[in-house]
Amino acid sequence: MNPDASTLIGYTLLAASSLFVIIDPIATVPAFLAMTPNDTPEQRIRMARLACFVMAVVLLVFAIAGQMIFRFLGITMPAFQIAASIVLLIVALDMLRAQRSRVQETTEETHAGAEKTDIAITPLAFPMLAGPGAISTAILLQNQADGVAQHAGLYIVIVLVSFASFLIFRFAAHGARWFNPIALKIFTRIMGLLLAAVAVQFLINGIRALKGDLF
């Protein structure tokens, strides 16, 4: 296989797995259903469609403009990598305990969402889906992208992960009874372990880049 193609495939798989794990739409399903107890499946699907569209737009904007924002604020990428890895590790530790992290949404936000007639933009799209962890991951992946192909691959991955999230919510809107709580907890713990590994790798990359800048 062409080395460039192999590198592109490896980067794309890293981007897809990292974003899907940190967004974690499956773990968001119980909160989504709890916030829409009186809505029909069609209303739930409409809100999920809008939420996933907003999530894709937010992540694309930060992936494209994140580094420009950093330059404007005087933030170095190694500093952001280390800070973002800590945020991701906090989320991962909560997932290993089969809990929805307060970095992604607080109990107050979930209760507030249950009282709203339309939860699509807040709190579902932000901060539940496109929260600090997902935004940080998108920016870090953008920084790791090398060449036009990898940048394009990241943007496509963001759209595909958003679409996959919508399909999960669509299924949940019609078949909520199929989401077994025990299976959800097992899945959440496995995803938490993978996310912890991603967070540690981002931390290592940040420290390595910081050493290069200092020495």
N, C-alpha and C positions, 0 to 999 in steps of 0.2 A: 504494500500500500504506500502511496505517496506520503512522505513525512508531513507535508503541509496538511493533507487531508486527515491524517491520523491525529495531528495536533488539534485541528478544528473539531473533529469528533469528540476528542477528550475534553476540550473546553466546553463544547455544547452540552455534553452529559453532566459536567460539573455545574454549569449554570442552571440546567433544568432541575437537577436534584437539589441544589442549594435553595433555589427560589421556591420550589414546591414544598420543601421541608419547612422553611421559615414561614411561608404563607399558611401552610397547614389547613387547607379548606375543610378536610374531613373533621378535624377537631373543632372547627367553627360551626359545624352543622347543628349540634345541640343548642348553642346559643341562638343561631339563626331561627330555629324552630320555636325556641322559647320566646323570642321577641315577636313572633308572628302567629300567636295562638288562634286568632280569629280571622286570619286571612285565608282565602281560597288558594289551591295550588297554583292557579293562573296568576294571582297577585304575588305570591311568593316568587314565582319564576320571573315576573317582570322586575321585581326588586333585585333579585339575584343577577339578572342580566345587566341592569344599570350599575350595580355595585362592582361587578367584575370589569365592566368597561371603564369605570372611574379608576379602579385599581390599576388597570393596564396603562392608562394615561399618566397617572401619578408616577408609576415606576419608570415609564419611558422618559418622562421629563427629567427625573432625577438622574437616570442613567446617562442621559445626554448632557445635562447641564451641571451635574454634580461637581465636576472638577473646576468648572468656571466659578461656581459659588465658593469653593474652597480657596481659590486664588484671590477672590475678592475679599474674603474674610481673613486671609493669611493663615489658613490651616494647611498643614502638610499632609500628604497622603499616608505616610507611616503613622502619624498621630491618629488619623481617622481609622486606619486599619486596626490599631490596637484598641481604640475606644469601641469600634463596632464589634470587634471580637468579644469584648466583655459583655456587650448587650446581647449578642447571640448566645453566649455561654449561659447567661441568666435565663434566657428563654429555654435553652436546652435542658437546664437543670429542672425547671418547672415541668417540662414535658416528660422527663424521666420519672417524675413523681405523678405522672398522668394528670397534671393540672394545666389549665389554660393560663399562660403567663399574664401578669398584670402589665407587662411591657406591651402586650398586644391589645388587651382591653381590661379595664377595671370592672369590678362588680357594679359600681355605680353607673358606668356606661351601659352595661347590659340591662340594668333595670330601667334606665332612661330610654333605651331603645324599645323596651317592651311597651312603654307608654306613648311612643310615637306612632303616627299613622303610616309613615314611610321611613324605613330604616336603611334604605339603599346606600345613601352617601355617607351618613353618619348614624350609627357607629360601624355599619357593616364594611363599607369600602375603606373607610379610614376611621379609627385605627385598627380594626380587627384584621383586615387583609393587608392593606398597604400601610402597615405600621412602621415604627422606627427600625425594626429588625429587617423587614423586607426592603425598605429604602436603602439601608446601609449595605445590604447584600448586593443590590443592583448597582450601587456606586462602586463597590469593591470589584465586582465582576467586570464592570466597564473599565476600571483601571488595569485589570489583568489582561484585557483583550489586546491582541497583537494583530493589527492589520484590519482591513475593511471587512474581510470575511467573518472574523470573530466578532467584530462589532455588530455586523448585520445578524449574525447568529444569536447574539444576546437579545437583540430587539425581537427577533422571531420567537425566541424562547419565552420572553415576557408575555407576548400575545398568546402563545400556546398554553402556558400555565394559567393564564387568566381564563381562557376558553375551557380548559380542563376543570377549573374551579367552578365555572358556571354549570358544566355538566353534572358535577357532584351535587351542587345545590338544586339543580333541576330534578335529579333523581330523588333527592331528599324531600322535595316538595310533594312528590307523589307517593313515595314509599318510605316514610319516616320510620315505620315499624321495623324495617330491615336493618337499621343501624343498631346493632347489638352493643350495649354499653361496655361489656367485657372486651369485645373485639376492638372497640375504639380505644380503650385504655392500652391494650397490647400494641396496637399500631402507633399510638402516641409515644409510647416508651421507645419503640424501635426508631421512630423518626427523631426523637430526642437524642438518642445515642449518635445517630448520623450527624445531626446538627452540632453536637458537641465536638465531634471530630473536625467538622468544617470550621467551627469557631477557633479551635486550637491552631489549625493550619493558617487561618487568617492572622492569628496572633504571631505565629512564627514568621510569616511573611513580613509583617509590620516591624518586628524586632530586627529581622535581617536587613530590611531597607533602612531602618534607623541607624544601624551600625554602619552601613555604607555611607550614609550622610555624615555621620560623626567622624568616621575614621577613613 
